[in-house]
Amino acid sequence: MSGRITRHIQVFGRVQGVGFRPYVHRTATALGLDGWVSNVNGHVELTASGRHAALGELVASLRDRPPPLAAVRRIDVTDVAGDEALVGGGFMVRSSQADSSAAPREIPPDAAICEACLRELSDPEDRRYRYPFINCTDCGPRATVIEELPYDRERTTMRRFPLCSGCAAEYTDPADRRFHAEPLACPVCGPRLAWDDLTGEAALRAAVEVVTDGGIVAVKGLGGYQLVCDATDPVAVAGLRRRKHRPAKPFAVMVRDLATARQLARIGATERDVLTSSQRPVVLVAARSHLPEVHPGTHRVGLFLPTTGLHHLLLRELDRPLVVTSGNLADEPIAVDDAEARLSLGAVADGFLTHDRPIRARYDDSVVQTLRRSALVLRRARGYAPAPLPLPVPTALPLAGAGAQLKHTFTLAEHGRAHIGTHTGDLADAATYDAFEASYADLTHLTDIVPRAIAHDLHPGYLSTQWAHAQPVEHRIPVQHHHAHVAAVAAEHGLIGPFVGVAYDGLGLGDDGTLWGGEILVADLTGYRRVGRFAHAPLPGGEAAVRHPARMALGYLHGLEPLGVLRPAPWLTRPFTARLDGRETRTVRALVERGVNCPPASSAGRLFDATASLLGLGDTVSYEGQAAIALESAAGTLRADALPWRLTRADGLWVYDPSPTLTALLEGLADGAPVTRLAAAFHTTIAEVTAALVERAVAAGAPHTVCLGGGCFQNRRLLADVGRLLRAQGLRVLTGNTVPVNDGGISYGQAAVASALLAKER
């Protein structure tokens, strides 16, 4: 036919499970094109025939105006010989295909309920009125139900639910919003709620009654079970803490809508956008009204909006904020299997609101905070994982980053893209380790990435390191912990060249065999040079000091690295030691003076812990970062001048000596200065110290780009103050946005370093 051409188009990225084929069908049909579209492995392919201009408009639409949940990363277009069979045949959606090509696969994350489905959920005239599992091509479960690619219903856990005639008609109607919506369901043919012997609305009412009466309900969500109770009932929340073995760590609160969120917290434009995004993460925001049992020790509360129809129904019936927290005991992975949940949560929950759709993959809720109109992901899980991120240096071999020990994730990388696996937690817990191995097996299967190299931490005691050494791979690449932290920031921002890395965290093994944690590095993705650090202080009792900030404070007072300034005078320390157990104080001092089980550490995180204890904000902790969070909360938004501080040279490095800072802190306490002002002054001090350390590195020839990484930069005040002072020096400042700055980003940093090193060898 005159003037017609035919093109074959391949679209790569997040293009399965996001309504891409229906979108292609509608667009091509509107443009008068003939042809077909199909899922092929993890991408989409189509052949279209028509006029040149129409084909150009089709490609532009796919590239620039894809469906809301899609992320188009590459489009390949080739001209093919005209196919007369296509002419006049219209445009169709073909069955999915599998092939043996090495094209990258992408697994779409779950997406929160969309506005169209929410309207139907509330419409008494709609056949899905009050149906908890309502979804369409723009929302619903994806990563948590996929068993295999290409993404089609028969390769998901929804294959157990044959479509009724009504759903089948929607599924095959190109004009319908549910055209090829793979998790499609309705009350006739889809999953059903259950509470013991009750089903449907009766099951929902039973759960509502338990929460109304002050009880705790285990609810089967998208990526695992959640524990739910009334956030405004202090007795219920205290009971949840006791049963869950979580005495102090803040709980997340789910609210019905933005209006309710604004009653509880200060919600700016950035927080609003993140709260209402399709990811629906928990967002840390400044609380207006304090719920002491919900978020003790901090003025920020984690809020999120309903992610599913079931959550909306619960909140409508209960009409109050709800604690919605991971369905597990402290430090264990979130429960996903029904029998497993009843076993592990039977002593926690007063009842189980479950359903018959299996959860294929474990995904906890994501956690995000905001700063200067930016969203910063602190836990990358439901809604974000396992969507890939780019690597600035493409991988020469398929590889994995094994991650750290705490806040564990792993990363799979190939073709210049990295899939960060979902957050699992502390690998020291046997169930968490098992969950990691299961998640790794699942993601390698779905992505078809079979690592030939594994990057791991230097610490031989990390279970992730031991796991890496047990894998049958060609290359094992050790990556220093803090290099991985700052490399993760650099890689996320596409930085290949050298930069200054500021890595502040609790602990990580350095290349000299000592524990690091307050580091200034001049680095690129292939290596680093240490140019500055915090002074060494002993960890009395080793890991016990991490759980007992008072021990850490005693370590600083009695064993701080001698750098030419006297430690605080005994009369200043006496009020602090007097409130501690005398026998323990004497024991710790003896350990420090004899150097027994007191490994030295140059850690910013441990200095925050020690300062919190000196100020009376916490001598023991029940979760990681608790003392530092209390210190940040005490400082609030109060502005205060810095305490005295000093930099000195030691072994060719610039070293921060905190002796003057700690002396001034204790003098302030002796003079009756408010703890809030001293906490604020300490934050100002660390920010000025950091700026001075970086300034000296730059003066010696270091680059003008600075990457801030490590768990200490979850502290919004520290991050903001350090960033402001560095930008005032004319420096470019980067930090983690979509990759956590804490240990949850370590595996991505390891993968970025390994990729660059392998490319350098070739």
N, C-alpha and C positions, 0 to 999 in steps of 0.2 A: 504494500500500500504506500503510495507516494508520501514522502515527508515524515515517515515514521522510522524510529530507530528503537533498538532493544538494548537494555543495559542490565547487567547483573550487579547487584549491590550487596555488600556484606557490611553489617553494622556491629561493632564491638563495643562492649561496655556493659552497664547494667541495663540490659534490654530484654531480659526474660523475667516474667512475673511482675511486670509493671504496665501491662496493657499496650505493649509496643506493637504486636501484630495487629490488634484491632485498630490501633492508630494508623498504621501503614495502610490497612484496608480502607479506612474512611478517607484518608488523604488521597490515595491513589484513585479511588472511585470518583471523588470530587473533581480530580484533575482529568478524568476521562481516560485513564490508563488501563491497559489490560495486563494480566500477569498473575503472580502468586507471591506469597510470603510464607516463611517457615522458620521455626526454631531449629537450629543445627548445633548440637552440643551446647555450648554456653553463649552462642551469639545468634544473630538473626540474619537470614539471607532472603533476598527477593529478586525476582526478575520482572522487569516492567517494560512495556512496549507502548510507545506513543510519540507525540511530537517532542522535539528537542527542548522547547521551553518548558513543557509540562514536566519532563523528567528532571530538568534543572530545578524546578520549583519543589519537586518531591524530595530531592537530596537536600535542598536548603531547609525544608521543613523538618526533616529527620535530624539534621545537624543542629539547627538553631531553635526549633520549637518542639522538642520531644515531649512525651507525656510527663506529668509532674514527678513521678517517682523514677524516671529513667535518667541515666547519665551516659551520654554517648561519648566514647573516647576516641573512636576512629571509624571512618567510613571508607571502604575500598570500592571503587566503581570501575567496571570494565565493560567495554562495548562487546556485544556478541552478535553473531549473525541473526538476522531477523527470523523470528519463529512465527510462521503463518498461523500456527495453531493458537497463538495467543490473541491474534487480532479478532476483535469482536467477542471474545470469550469472557470479558469482564475481569474483575480482580477477585482472587480467592485466597483463603487461608488454608495452606496445606498442612497435613500431619507433620509432626516434628520428626527430625531425622538425627541419627547419630552417625558420625564419621570418625575416621582415625587421624584427622588432622591435629596439629599441635596448637590450634587456635586457642587463645586464653579463654577460660571459663569464668563466669562471674555469678555469684549467688546473691540474689536480692535480699536485703534485710527486711524484717517485718515492718509494716507501716500501720500507724494508728488509724482508727476509724475516720473516714472522710465526712465532710459536711452532708453530702448527698445521702449516704447511708444513715447518718445521724437523724436526718429529717424523716426517713422511712421508719426508723426505729420508734419515732414518736407519733407516727401517723396511724390512727386506729383503722383507717381504710386500706392500709398497705398490708400485703400478705406476710411481710416480715416485721410487723408491729411487735415490739418487745422481744424480738428474737436475738439472743445474746451473741450469736456467731455470724451476724450480718457482715458482709464484705462485698467488694467489687474489684474491678481491675485497678482501682486507685488506692486500695487499702486492704488490710488484713494480713494474715500469716503468710510468710514466705520462707525465710531461712529455717524456721522452726518446724516446717512440715515437709520440706524437700528431702526426698530419699535418693534421687538420681537426676541427672540432667540428660537430655533437654527437659526443660520445665514444663511438664504436662500433668494433668490430674492423676493419671495412672502411675506417675512416679512420685507421688506425694502421699502423705498419710490420709488424704481425702479420698483415695481410691477405695476405701472401705465404705464409702457412702455413695451408692449409685444415684445419679440425678433423677429426680421426679420429672414428670412431663413439663411442668412449669419452668423448672430450672433448666432443663434441656433446651427448651425453646429460647430462653434468654442466652444460653451458652452458644447457640448456633446463629443468633440474629446479629448481623453486622451493625445494626443500628442501636443495639442495646448496650447499656453501660457494663453489662456483665458478659459481653461477648468474649469467650475464652478466658473468663475469670476462673482460674484453676481451683481456688478454695471455695467456690460458689456453694451455697447451702441455703436451706430454708427450713421452717419447722416440720415440713413433711418428710424431707429426705436427709437432713443434716444432723450434726452432733446435737446431743441433748444434755441439759443439765441434770445432775442427780445429787440427792442428799439422802443417804441411806436408801430407803425404799421409795422415796419421793422423786418425782421428775418434774422438769419444766418449771412452771410458775410456782408450784408447791415447794419445790426445792429452793427456789429463790426466796420465798417467804420464810422458810425455815432458817436460812442464813441470816436474813434481816432481823428476825426475832432474837437470835443469839447475840448479834452485835448490839441491838437495842438494849438488851438486858445486861450489857457489860461484858459479854464473852468475846472469845477469839475464834475466828473462822479461818481455816486453810482453804484458799481459793485457787483452783487450777487456772493459771493464766496462759499467756502465749508461750513463754519460754521456760515455765516452771511454776511451782506452787508459790503463793504469796500468803503471808499471815496478815489478817485484817482485824482491826478493832477501832473503837471510837477514839479519835485523837483528842477529843475534849473531855474524856473521862480519865482522870489521873489514876484511878484504881485499876481500870482496864489496862492502861499503858504500863503501869508498874507490874501488873501480873504478867504481861507479855515479856517484859524485861527479865523477870525472875525465871519464867519457864524457858525462855530462849537463851538464857545465860548471857545476856547482853546488858550489863549493869549501867553503862554510861554512853555508849555510842549513839549518836542521834538517829532517829527514825525518819524515813520519808513520809510525807503526808500527801495523799491524793485529795484534790478538791474538785467540786462539780464543774466549775467554770472559772473564767478569768475574774469575774466580779468577786467570787469568794476568795480567790487568790489575793486580790487587792485588799481585802479586809484583813488578811493575815500577814501580808508582807508588802514591801515597796517593790512594785513591778514597773520597770522602765520599758522603753520600746524594745531594747535588745532582749530582755528577759521575756517579754510578751511573745516576740517572734520565736524564741527557742521553745517556750512552753507550748505553743500552738503548732510547732512544726510536726511533720509526719513521724519524726523520731520519738516525740513525746518523752524526752528524758526527765529525770529528776533534776530540777534547777535550784541551786543554792542561792537564796535571796535573803535580804535583810528583813528580819521579822518585825512586824508592827506590834503584835500581841504575843507575849512570850507563853509558850506551852512548856513549862519546866520539865515535865516528864518526857516530852517528845524530843527536845533538843537541849539537854543540860550542858552547861559549860560553853555555850556559844550563842551569839545573838543572830545567827543565821539559821534558816530552816530550809530543808529540801522539800520543795513542792513539785507536784506534777499533775497533769490533767489526765482524765480517763483515756486509756489506750484502746479499749475494746467496747463493744456493745454491752457486755456483761458488767464492766466497771461502771458504765453510765447508768445501767439499771440499778445497781447497788447504791450509787450515790443519790439517785433520784428518790429511792425508797427511804433511805436513811437521812438524807438532807442534812448532812454534817460532814466536816472533814474526817477523813479516815487515815489511820496509820496503815500503810501498805508496804510491807517490808518482805525481804527475801524469805522464802519458805525453807528455813534451815535452822539448825542450831549454830551458835557462834563458831565461825571459821570453817564450817562445813559447806560443801557446794549446795546450791539450790536444788530441791527435790523436783524430779520430773516424772518419774514412774509412780503410778497410783499406789501400788503395794509398798514401794519404798517410802512414799510420802506418809502413808498411814503408820508405818513402822517408826520413822524418824520424828514425825511430828505428832504422834498420838498423845504424847504427854504435854504438848504445847497447845494444840487446838481443841476447842470444845465441839467442833464439828467440821465436816469436809464438804465444801461445795465444789463438786467435780464435774467432769463430762467425759464422753467416750471418744474424743478425738485424741489420738496419741501425740505426744510431743517428741519430735524426731531429734531435736538438738536443744541443748541447754543454753538459754540466754537470759541473764539477769537484766535488771533495769540499768540503763546508762545514767551517768551523773555528769552534769555540766555546771560551770559557773561562768559569769560574764565579767568583762573588764574593758572599759574604753570602747564600747560598741562591738566588742569581739566575744564570741563564744569559745570557751576553753573546755575541752572534754577531759574530765578527770577519770571516768570509767567508761571505756568503749565497749558497749555490749548491745542490747536490743536496740534496733533502729539504725545503728551505725555499722556494727560488725555483721558479716565479714566482708563488707564492701571494700574493694582494693584501693590502695593509695599508690601513687607513683613513687618510683625510686629514681633519683637523679642519674645514677649510673646503672644501666641495664645489667641484669644478671648474666654472667657467662655460663653459669650452671644453675639448675633449679636448686634452691637452698632453703634452709629454715633457720630462724633465730629462736634459740631455746628459751630465752627469757631469763628472769631472775628467780627469786624465791617467794617474795611477797607480791601481792597484787599481780599474780602471774598471768601472762599471756604468752602465746607463741606466734611466730610470723612465718608464713610461707611466701616465697618470692620466686618469680619467673617472668621473663619477658619485660623486665623493667617495672613490674607491678608487685605490690606486697599486700597480702591478705593477713590482717592482724586477727587472730582468733579471739573469741570472746573471753572476757575476764573470768578467771576461775578462782583466784584467791591465794591462800598460803599453802604451798606444796607440802609443808610439813604434816598437814592433815592427810591421812591415808585416802580418805574418800575424795578429797580435792585432787590428789595426784591421779587417782583413777579417772576422775572426770576430765583432767587434762589429757590423759592418754586416749580416752574415748573421743574427745573433741578433735584431737590431732588426727586420729584415724579417719574420722568422718570428713574433715575438711580436706585432707590429702586425697580422699576418694572423690569428693565432689569437684575439686578444682583440677584433678588429674595431675597435680604437682607431686612428683616423687623426688624428694631432695637427694642430691648427690654431695651436698656440703651442709654442715651445720655450724653455726656460730654460737658460742656460749660464753658465759661469764668466767672470769679467772678463778672465782672462789670454788675450791674443790669440794666444799661441804654443801653447796647448793644442790638440791636434788635435780634441778634442771641441767646442771653441769654433768652430774653422774649419768643422767638420762642420755645426754648428747654423746657421751663416751661409749654408751652401749649400742648406739645406732650403727647400722651397716652402711656407712657412707665413705666416699673417697677422701673428703677433706673435713677436718675439724679445725675451726678457726677461733682461738680465744680472743675475746674482746673485753678490754678493761671496762668496768662498770660505769665509770663517769664519762669515759669517752663515748660509750653507747648512749648515755643520757643526752649529751650535747649533739651527737651525731644524729639522733632522732629528730631534734629540732631543725638542724641544718637540712636534713634530707626532706622533711616535710615541706620546707620552703624552697626546695630545688637547688640548694647551695652545694656546689662541688668544690669551690676554692677554699682557701684558708679562712679561719675565723677565730675569734676569741670565745672560748667556752667557759661559762660559769656554771659549775655543777655543785649544787648544795642539796644534801640529803642526809639521811641517817647514817648509813654505813655502806661501804663497798670496798672490796679488796683492791689495794693499789698494786702497781707493778713492782714496788719495793717490799712487798710482803706485809705492809702495815695497813691499817684501816683508814680509808679516806672518807671525805664527806663535805669538805669545804674547799673546793678546788678551782683554780684559775688555770685553764689550759689554752695553749695556742695549737690549733688543730685543723685538720681537714678530715675527709672520710677515711683516709688510709692510715692516719697516725696522729700523734699529739706530742706536745712537750709541756710539761708541768712548769708553770712560771710563778705560781702563788698558791698559798694555802692558809688555812686557819692553824693556830697553834695546836700541838698535841695535848690531849688530856687523857688520863687513864679511864678505862671502863671497869670500875671495881666489880669483880664477879663476872666479867664478860657480858653475856646476854642479859644477865640479871639487872645490869645497869639500865638497859633499855626499858625494862618494865618498872624501874624504880628511879625516877628522875632525881630523888633526894640523894641517891648513891652517886649519880652523875655530878650533882652539885658538890658533893664531898670530894669527888675526884678532881674537880677544877680547883677547889680550895686548898687541897693538900698535895696535889701532884701535877699541876699545870707545868708544861714545858718551861724551864727557866730561860727567859729571853732578855734578861737585864733589868726587869722591873719586879719589885717585891710583890708577893701575893698579898691579898687583903690581910690586915692585922687581925690577931686573934680576938680582940675586943669587938671587932666588927662582925665576926662570924659567930660569936657566942649566942646571940639571940636565935640564929638559925639552928645551930646544933642543939640548943637547949630544948627545942620542941620535938626533937627526934629521939628515938629510943637510944639511950646512952650506950648500951652494950653493942648495938649494931654500929653506932657511930665509931666506937673504938675499934671494932673489928674491921670496918671499911678503911679506917685510917691506917691500921697495921698492914692491911693488904697493899695499900698504895705505897707506903713507905718501904715495904719489902719487895714491891714489884711482883707480887704473887697473883696470878690470874687477873691481871690488870692491863690488857692490851691497849696500847696508845692509839688514839684516833684523832684525826684532824677534821672533825665533823661539825658542820654548821647545825645540823639537826640536834645533835647532843648538846650543843651550847644553848639552843632554844629550850631544851628540856631542863637543863640546869638552871637557867634563868627563871623559868616558870616555878620551879621548886623554891628557889631563893625568895621569890615574891609571894610564896604561900598559895600558889595557884594549883598545886598538885604534886604530891610526893610519890604517888604510885599511879599507874595507868592501867586500864583494862583493854585499851585498843591502841594501835599504832597512831602516833601523832596527837594523842589526846592533850598532852601538856602544851604542845606548841599551839594547838587550836585555842586552848584557854588563854594563852599569852596574847595571841592575835585578838581574841574577843575582848580581853581587858584593855588593850590599846584602843580598840574601836577606831573612831575617826579623829581622835584627839591629836593635835600637833604638838610636838615637844622637841626642844633642841637635843642634839646628840649628846650622849655621855662621852667622857674622854676615851680616846682610842689611840692605838699606836701600831704602826707598821715597822718592821725591822727586817734585816737580811739574815738568812740562815741557810747555809748549804746552797747558795746561789739562787734562792727563792725569796720572794717577798712574802712575809709571814705576818698575819694579824695576831697580835698579842692582846688577849682580852683582859689581862690583869687590871689595867686602868679602868676598863669598863665595869668589871665586877666590883672593884673597890668603890667606884662612884655609886653603883647600884646599892650596895650595902650601906654606904654613907647616907644615901637618900632615905632608905628605910629607917635608919637611926634618927634622922632628922624629922621623921614623920611625913615624908612626901607621899602623896597618894600612889597606890599601886598602879592605877590606871596611867598616871603621868610617867612613871618609871617604865612601864611596859611600852608606852608610845616612844619614849626616849630610846629604849633598846632597839626598836625597829628602825628608828632614824639612824642610829649608830651603825647597824649592820648594812643599811643602804649606803651610807657614806663610806664605810670600809670597802664595800664592793666596788663602788665607783672609783675609789683611790687605787685599789689593786688593778682594776682594768686600765685606769689611766697610766699607771706605770708600765703595764704590758704594751700599750699602744705607743708610749714614748720610746720604748725599746724596739719598735718596728713591727709590732703586731698589727693585724688587719683592723679595719674600722667597723666590722660587723661583729656583733656580740650575740651568742646564742645562750639563753637562760634555760637550764634544765635541772631536773632533780626535784624530789618531793617537797622541798622547802618552798619552791615557787608555786605551790598550791595556795600559799599564803598571799591573798590578794593585796594586802597592804605592802608586804615586802616586794612583790612583783611590780606594783605600781610605783613605789618609791625608787627602786633600783632602775626601772625603765626610764623614769623622769630624769634622774641624775645622769644616766648614760646618754640619753638623747641631748641633754644640755651640753655634753662634750662634742656634739656633732656626730655621734655614733648611730649606726643602724642597729636596732634591737629586735631580736626575734625570740619567740617562745612557742611552746606547743599549743596548737589550736585543735586540730582533729586527732592528734596523737597525745596521749597523756604525758605530762612532764614527770609523773611519778614512775614507779617501776613497771606500771602497765605499758609504758612506751619503750622499755629496754629492748624487747625482742625486735621491734622495728629498727631501732638504732643498730643492733647487732647485724641485722640483715643488710642495712645500708653500708656498714663498714665492710662486711664480708663481700658484698657485691663489688665494692670499689677495689678491694684487695685482689680479688680474683681477676677483675678486668685489668689490673695493673700487671699481673703476672703473664697475661697473654699478649 
